[in-house]
Amino acid sequence: MKKMLVLIGVLLVLVAVLAACGGNATEAPVVEQPTEAPVVATEAPVVELTGDPIRGGLLYDEWFKVLGVDTPEGDQALWATQTTNTRSGGTTWRCKECHGWDYLGKDGAYGSGSHATGFVGVMQVAGIDPNEILAMLKGSTNPDHDFSAYMDDQALTDIALFLSENMLDSAAFITDKAAVGGDAANGEAIYGENCTECHGPEGLVFNFADESGPEYYGTIATDNPWEFVHKARFGQPGVADMPALVDLGLADQDYIDLLTFAQTLPTSSPVAEGGRLYDNWIAATGAADMIENQPLWATQTTNERTGNDTWRCKECHGWDYKGVDGRYGSGSHMTGFPGILASKDKPAEELLAALKGENHDFSSYMNDDQLNALVAFMQQVEDMAPYINDDKTVNGDPENGKTLFEGTCQMCHGEDGKALDFDDGDGVEFVGTVAADNPWEVLNKLQNGQPGAVMAAGRNMDWTLQDLLDILSYIQTLPIE
């Protein structure tokens, strides 16, 4: 009996413990077997392209010049799909030739005229992922548009960044080639701060074409404002010293203002053009070589040159403009013909008539604008005797000349003047060589530029005649061989 009571007590204690723990016994927990984590589909991370969109703008203009490589042989593959643009060779590989300076292709300025191709513009890709544009440049949309064999990845990346981020829609501020909504006064200030040093106060320092159709700063702004804006923003391929105004942080309105001012600048420079024609009108106009001698050449026997030389004004009338009474009064260049210096005060009509006279008729070779430019030059020539001595020394300051030379001329001629060799034979003829031998010739070229070449015309810079004499005196210190 006693044992039974003890057993009942133990059972009651167990019941109480169970009640305190929840009242019911629970089953042992089931341990689930681990499973593999679910596979979540993810997109490949977008690669952020890095590069130079300003360089991309230059490459869009003329990529082979920027890269310093030869143009590919033949036409670009897509060129055969159009027949309206008859250009060939290197031009067909320029992005701008298909898609336009306004980036609108067939829907813009290149929708008609000799540049028309029917190709679409690139403005439609503005703002999209540069990676997508890069793929297009590698042929993703058309294998004939694959440029990866001609440009490396960085060059193509730079173009992609330019197209995605840096095109300027000019439709809102250029109408019928005229700038709309610009402030010419602000444009003049921008020009003065960034452009005058190279292009001169009136934009006439460089002729980018030739005397068959001169092309100055103002000419481009007037005839092709979209090209003007593009080059103002990104610079000129192959010209390292030209600033890219995009890099200076100009606002879009500033380009409109600059274009507005540029369209007020002159598009001709008769005296400088006449000086280049006097030097070598055949080279200046891109004319064909002259097979026969100039008719008057047969009236002299002392100068034995033939062909083109006999048609050059300077060959008869001299670099000092005195003909038989000057430097060409003796030596191998002597002809016995008079100079033009004595004619400078004659009326323009009389000088023009002389250029159309019997056996001296140039009207079949030069148009009226060119002949009038020659007349303008003839009326501006000066006697060089006060500036250049008989012993060929120059009355100038070579120290000032050195400063001016380094700022402008050195870019092409090199620090020692030996970057360009003008001799077409086995010898050498550097700028120092010419200055030592014929300073009158160099002064003419310093004033007016080199026929058929993009050379600064000093008379259109913010320089005086004395500045040009200073440059000439410095050039005479440079190596001659």
C-alpha positions in Angstrom: 0.0 0.0 0.0 2.8 2.3 0.9 4.6 1.6 -2.4 1.5 2.3 -4.3 1.1 5.8 -2.8 4.7 6.6 -3.7 4.1 5.6 -7.3 1.0 7.8 -7.5 3.0 10.8 -6.1 5.7 10.4 -8.8 3.1 10.4 -11.5 1.5 13.5 -10.2 4.9 15.3 -10.2 5.5 14.3 -13.8 2.1 15.6 -14.8 2.8 18.9 -13.2 6.2 19.2 -15.0 4.6 18.5 -18.3 1.9 21.0 -17.7 4.5 23.7 -17.0 6.3 22.8 -20.3 3.3 23.2 -22.5 1.1 20.4 -21.5 1.9 17.9 -24.3 5.0 16.0 -25.3 6.4 16.9 -28.7 8.0 14.9 -31.4 11.7 15.2 -32.1 12.3 17.9 -34.8 12.8 16.7 -38.4 16.1 17.9 -39.8 15.6 18.9 -43.5 18.4 18.0 -46.0 20.2 21.1 -47.4 19.2 22.0 -51.0 21.2 24.0 -53.7 20.5 27.7 -53.8 18.2 28.7 -56.6 20.0 30.0 -59.8 19.1 33.7 -60.4 19.7 35.0 -63.9 21.8 38.2 -64.0 22.8 40.5 -66.8 26.5 41.0 -67.5 27.7 44.3 -65.9 27.9 47.2 -68.3 31.4 48.3 -69.0 31.9 52.1 -68.6 34.0 53.3 -71.5 36.7 55.8 -70.9 38.3 57.9 -73.5 38.6 61.3 -75.1 35.4 62.5 -76.8 37.3 65.6 -78.1 39.7 63.4 -79.9 36.6 61.5 -81.1 35.3 64.7 -82.7 38.6 65.1 -84.6 38.5 61.4 -85.7 34.9 62.0 -87.0 36.3 64.8 -89.1 39.4 63.0 -90.6 40.5 60.0 -88.6 43.5 58.9 -90.7 45.0 62.4 -90.3 44.6 62.3 -86.5 46.1 58.8 -86.3 48.9 59.7 -88.8 48.2 56.7 -91.0 47.6 56.3 -94.7 44.1 56.2 -96.0 42.8 52.7 -96.8 43.1 51.8 -100.5 40.0 52.3 -102.6 36.6 53.4 -101.5 34.9 52.6 -98.2 32.8 49.4 -98.8 29.4 51.1 -98.3 30.2 53.8 -100.9 29.2 51.4 -103.7 25.6 51.5 -102.4 25.1 55.1 -103.5 25.7 56.9 -106.7 25.0 60.6 -106.0 28.3 61.5 -104.4 31.1 61.1 -106.9 34.0 61.6 -104.6 36.4 58.7 -104.2 39.4 57.4 -102.2 40.2 58.9 -98.8 37.2 61.2 -98.7 34.9 58.2 -98.7 36.4 57.0 -95.4 35.6 60.2 -93.5 32.7 59.9 -91.1 31.6 63.4 -91.9 31.3 62.6 -95.6 28.5 60.2 -95.0 26.8 61.6 -91.9 27.4 65.4 -92.4 28.9 68.2 -90.4 25.4 68.6 -88.8 25.3 64.9 -88.0 21.9 64.6 -89.8 23.1 62.8 -93.0 20.4 62.7 -95.6 18.0 64.6 -93.4 20.4 67.6 -93.1 22.7 69.8 -95.2 24.0 66.7 -97.0 20.5 65.7 -98.1 21.2 67.3 -101.5 24.1 68.6 -103.5 27.4 67.0 -104.4 27.8 65.6 -100.9 24.5 63.7 -100.9 24.8 60.0 -100.3 21.4 59.0 -98.9 23.1 57.7 -95.7 21.4 58.3 -92.4 22.8 60.7 -89.8 24.3 59.9 -86.5 22.3 62.3 -84.4 19.9 59.5 -83.7 22.5 57.7 -81.5 23.0 60.8 -79.3 22.6 59.8 -75.6 22.5 56.0 -76.1 25.0 53.7 -74.4 28.5 54.2 -75.9 29.0 50.5 -75.8 26.2 50.1 -78.3 27.7 52.7 -80.6 31.1 51.0 -80.3 29.6 47.8 -81.4 28.1 49.5 -84.4 31.6 50.9 -85.3 32.8 47.3 -85.2 30.0 46.1 -87.6 27.3 44.9 -85.3 24.6 46.4 -87.6 26.4 46.0 -90.8 29.7 44.2 -91.4 30.7 46.8 -94.1 30.7 49.4 -91.3 33.4 47.6 -89.3 36.3 50.0 -88.8 38.2 47.8 -86.3 40.7 46.8 -88.9 41.7 50.4 -89.4 41.3 52.0 -85.9 42.2 50.5 -82.6 39.7 50.1 -79.7 40.7 53.4 -78.1 40.1 55.4 -81.3 36.7 53.7 -81.8 35.9 54.3 -78.2 36.7 58.0 -78.5 34.3 58.3 -81.5 31.6 56.4 -79.6 31.9 58.8 -76.7 31.8 61.8 -79.0 28.7 60.5 -80.7 26.9 59.6 -77.4 27.8 62.7 -75.4 29.2 65.6 -77.5 27.2 66.3 -80.6 25.5 69.7 -80.8 22.2 69.9 -82.6 22.5 73.0 -84.7 19.1 72.9 -86.3 17.8 75.5 -83.8 20.4 78.1 -84.5 21.3 77.7 -88.2 18.7 78.5 -90.8 19.6 78.7 -94.5 23.2 78.8 -93.4 22.7 81.9 -91.4 23.3 82.1 -87.6 20.1 82.7 -85.7 19.9 84.2 -82.2 23.5 85.0 -81.7 25.3 87.9 -80.0 28.0 89.1 -82.4 29.6 91.2 -79.6 30.1 88.2 -77.4 31.3 86.2 -80.4 33.9 88.9 -81.2 35.2 88.6 -77.6 35.4 84.8 -77.9 37.3 85.2 -81.2 39.7 87.8 -79.8 40.5 85.6 -76.8 40.9 82.3 -78.7 41.3 82.8 -82.4 42.9 86.1 -83.3 46.5 85.0 -82.6 46.5 82.5 -85.4 43.7 83.7 -87.7 44.4 87.5 -87.5 42.0 90.3 -86.7 39.9 89.6 -89.8 40.3 85.9 -90.1 42.4 86.3 -93.3 45.8 84.9 -92.2 45.2 81.4 -93.7 43.7 80.5 -97.0 42.6 76.9 -96.6 42.0 76.4 -100.3 43.7 78.2 -103.1 43.2 81.2 -105.4 40.8 79.3 -107.6 38.4 79.7 -104.7 39.9 81.2 -101.5 38.6 79.9 -98.2 39.2 81.8 -95.1 37.8 81.7 -91.5 34.8 83.8 -92.6 34.3 81.8 -95.8 33.8 78.6 -93.9 31.5 80.3 -91.4 29.4 81.7 -94.3 29.4 78.7 -96.7 29.4 75.8 -94.2 28.4 77.0 -90.7 28.0 73.4 -89.5 31.6 72.6 -90.4 32.7 75.9 -88.7 30.9 75.0 -85.5 32.3 71.4 -85.5 35.9 72.7 -86.0 35.5 75.5 -83.4 34.4 72.9 -80.9 36.9 70.2 -81.5 39.8 71.7 -83.5 41.4 70.8 -86.8 42.9 67.3 -87.4 46.6 67.5 -87.6 46.9 71.0 -86.1 47.9 70.5 -82.5 48.0 74.2 -81.6 44.4 74.8 -82.5 42.3 74.8 -79.3 39.2 72.8 -78.9 36.7 75.2 -77.4 34.7 72.3 -75.9 37.7 71.8 -73.6 37.4 75.4 -72.4 33.8 74.8 -71.2 32.0 77.2 -73.5 28.2 77.1 -73.5 26.2 76.1 -76.5 25.2 79.8 -76.9 28.8 80.8 -77.1 29.2 78.8 -80.4 26.1 80.5 -81.8 27.7 83.9 -80.8 31.0 83.0 -82.4 29.4 81.9 -85.6 27.3 85.1 -85.7 30.5 87.2 -85.5 32.5 85.0 -87.9 29.8 85.5 -90.5 30.6 89.2 -90.5 34.3 88.7 -91.4 35.6 89.2 -95.0 35.8 86.2 -97.4 38.6 87.6 -99.6 42.0 89.2 -99.2 42.9 90.7 -102.6 46.4 92.1 -101.8 47.6 88.8 -100.3 46.0 86.8 -103.0 47.6 89.0 -105.6 50.9 88.5 -103.9 50.6 84.7 -104.2 49.5 85.0 -107.8 52.5 87.2 -108.6 54.7 84.6 -107.0 53.3 81.6 -108.9 49.7 81.8 -110.2 49.9 78.3 -111.6 50.5 76.8 -108.2 48.1 79.3 -106.6 45.2 78.4 -108.8 45.9 74.7 -109.2 46.2 75.2 -113.0 47.8 72.7 -115.3 51.5 73.0 -116.2 52.2 75.3 -119.1 53.7 73.5 -122.0 54.7 76.4 -124.2 56.7 79.4 -123.0 54.9 82.7 -122.4 54.8 84.6 -125.7 57.0 87.5 -124.6 59.7 85.1 -123.5 60.9 84.8 -127.1 61.9 88.5 -127.0 64.8 87.8 -124.6 67.7 85.4 -124.7 69.4 85.8 -121.3 67.1 83.8 -119.1 67.1 80.2 -120.3 64.3 78.8 -118.2 61.3 77.3 -119.9 57.7 76.2 -119.3 56.0 77.3 -116.0 58.8 79.6 -115.0 58.3 81.8 -118.0 54.7 82.5 -116.9 55.5 83.5 -113.3 55.2 87.3 -112.8 58.2 87.3 -110.5 60.4 85.7 -113.1 60.1 88.8 -115.4 59.6 91.6 -112.8 61.6 90.3 -109.9 61.1 89.7 -106.2 62.1 93.3 -105.5 59.5 94.4 -108.2 62.2 96.4 -110.1 62.8 94.0 -113.0 65.9 95.0 -115.1 66.6 97.9 -112.7 66.9 95.6 -109.7 68.2 92.2 -108.6 67.2 90.6 -111.9 69.2 93.1 -113.9 72.0 90.5 -114.1 72.6 86.9 -113.6 70.6 83.8 -114.8 67.2 85.4 -114.0 67.8 88.5 -116.1 65.3 89.1 -118.9 65.5 92.8 -119.5 61.9 93.3 -118.7 60.8 96.3 -116.6 59.5 96.0 -113.0 56.1 96.7 -111.6 57.2 99.2 -108.9 57.0 102.2 -111.4 53.4 101.2 -112.2 52.0 101.1 -108.6 50.5 104.6 -108.9 48.7 103.9 -112.1 44.8 103.5 -112.1 43.4 100.0 -111.6 41.8 100.2 -115.1 45.2 100.8 -116.8 46.9 98.0 -114.9 44.0 95.6 -115.6 44.3 96.5 -119.3 48.0 95.7 -119.2 47.2 92.2 -117.9 45.0 91.7 -120.9 47.3 93.2 -123.5 48.7 91.6 -126.6 51.2 88.9 -125.7 50.6 89.7 -122.1 47.0 88.5 -122.0 46.3 86.4 -118.8 42.5 86.6 -119.1 42.4 83.1 -120.5 44.2 81.7 -117.4 42.9 83.9 -114.5 39.4 85.1 -113.9 38.4 88.7 -113.2 38.7 88.3 -109.4 42.2 86.9 -109.7 43.3 89.6 -112.2 41.8 92.3 -109.9 43.7 90.8 -107.0 46.9 91.1 -109.0 46.1 94.7 -109.6 45.4 95.3 -105.9 48.8 93.8 -105.1 50.6 95.8 -107.7 49.2 99.0 -106.2 50.5 98.1 -102.8 54.1 97.0 -103.6 56.9 99.0 -101.9 60.6 99.7 -102.7 62.5 97.2 -100.6 65.7 99.3 -100.6 65.1 100.8 -97.2 64.6 97.4 -95.6 66.9 95.0 -97.4 70.4 96.1 -98.2 72.4 95.3 -101.4 74.5 92.8 -99.5 71.3 91.0 -98.6 71.4 91.9 -94.9 68.1 93.0 -93.4 67.4 96.0 -91.2 65.6 94.1 -88.5 65.7 93.0 -84.9 66.4 89.2 -84.8 65.5 88.9 -81.1 62.0 90.2 -81.7 62.0 88.1 -84.9 62.9 85.0 -82.9 59.9 85.5 -80.6 57.5 85.9 -83.5 59.0 83.0 -85.4 58.7 80.7 -82.5 55.0 81.7 -82.0 53.9 81.1 -85.6 56.5 79.9 -88.1 58.2 77.2 -86.0 55.1 75.0 -86.0 55.8 74.2 -89.7 59.4 75.0 -90.3 60.8 73.6 -87.0 63.0 75.1 -84.4 66.0 75.3 -86.7 64.0 76.0 -89.9 65.0 72.6 -91.4 61.6 70.8 -91.1 60.8 71.7 -94.7 63.2 71.2 -97.6 62.1 73.2 -100.7 64.8 71.8 -103.0 63.3 69.3 -105.5 66.7 67.9 -106.4 69.6 66.4 -104.6 70.5 69.5 -102.6 68.8 71.2 -99.7 66.9 74.5 -99.5 65.6 75.3 -96.0 64.0 78.6 -95.0 67.3 79.8 -93.7 68.9 78.9 -97.1 66.3 81.0 -99.0 66.6 83.9 -96.6 70.4 84.1 -97.0 70.3 83.9 -100.7 67.1 85.8 -101.6 65.6 87.8 -98.7 63.3 89.7 -101.1 61.6 86.4 -102.0 61.2 85.4 -98.3 59.7 88.8 -97.5 57.1 88.4 -100.2 56.2 85.0 -98.8 56.1 86.4 -95.2 53.7 89.1 -96.3 51.4 87.0 -98.6 52.0 83.3 -98.0 53.1 80.4 -100.2 51.1 79.7 -103.4 49.2 76.4 -103.1 50.0 75.9 -99.4 48.4 76.8 -96.1 50.9 79.4 -94.9 50.3 82.5 -92.8 50.0 85.8 -94.7 51.8 88.1 -92.4 50.2 91.2 -93.8 46.8 89.9 -92.4 48.2 89.3 -88.9 48.4 91.9 -86.2 52.0 92.5 -87.3 53.8 95.5 -88.8 56.1 95.5 -91.7 58.9 95.9 -89.2 57.8 92.7 -87.4 58.1 90.9 -90.7 61.6 92.3 -91.2 62.5 91.2 -87.7 61.4 87.7 -88.6 63.4 87.8 -91.8 66.5 88.9 -90.0 66.1 86.1 -87.5 65.6 83.5 -90.3 68.9 84.6 -91.7 70.6 83.2 -88.5 69.1 79.7 -89.1 71.1 76.9 -90.8 71.4 77.0 -94.6 72.3 73.3 -94.9 
